[in-house]
């Protein structure tokens, strides 16, 4: 154990090997839809901002009502 901790590259490899996922948590939810063996359909009504937009972008089909509103603040921040 001591030799493993002294080797930083070896410790990092071991850590990433045992992590359940290598994305951040929001990406895990967005990309998790790919593992479902049937089409994923999102119905969007009203505001779909930030994390909600990230979730629906991972689906196969998106159906939006005429009053749906989409926004990502990162585009405004530059």
N, C-alpha and C positions, 0 to 999 in steps of 0.2 A: 504494500500500500504506500509506503513512504517513497519508494522509487517511482511509483506511478505519479504521485503528486509533484515530485521534483521535475518530471518531464512534462512541460506544459502542453506540448503538442499531443502527447499520448493521452493526457487527461482530457483535453478538448475532444479528441476522437471518441474516447469512451463516453463522455457526457452526451455528445450528439448521437451516438449509437443507441443510447438508452432513453433518449427523449421520445415521447410518443408522437411528436410531430415537429417539423422544423420551421413551420410558419408561425406567424403570430396568431393569436386566438381568433381574431376577426377573419383572417384568411382561411383558417380551418373550417369555420362555419360556411364561408362562401364556397370553398372547394369541396366540402363534404357532400354536396348535392350530386356530384359526379358518381358517387359510389352507389346511389340508389338505382336498382335495375329497371326502373320505369321512368317515363318522361316526368319532369318536375315542372308544374305549371303554377305561375304566380298571378294572382288577380290583384291589381293595384288600384286603389281608390283613395283619392285625397293626396296628402303629402307623402312623398317617398324621398327622404333626405338622408344623407350621410350613411350610417350603418345599414339602414333599410335598403338603400340603393345598392350597397355592396352585397347584401343578401340576395336581392332579386337578380343581380347580374350573374349569379352562379346558376340560375335555372335554365331549363331548355326553352321554355316559352314564357312570355310575359304579356298579359292582357291588361291594358290600362283603360280606365274610364276617362271620359272627356275632361273631367275636372282634375285629373291626376297632375301632380306637380313634382318635378324631379330636381334635385340640387346636390352638388358636391361642393363643399366650402373650400376644399383644397384648390379648386380652379380659380377661386376668387383671390386666394392668398398668393398665388403665383408659384 
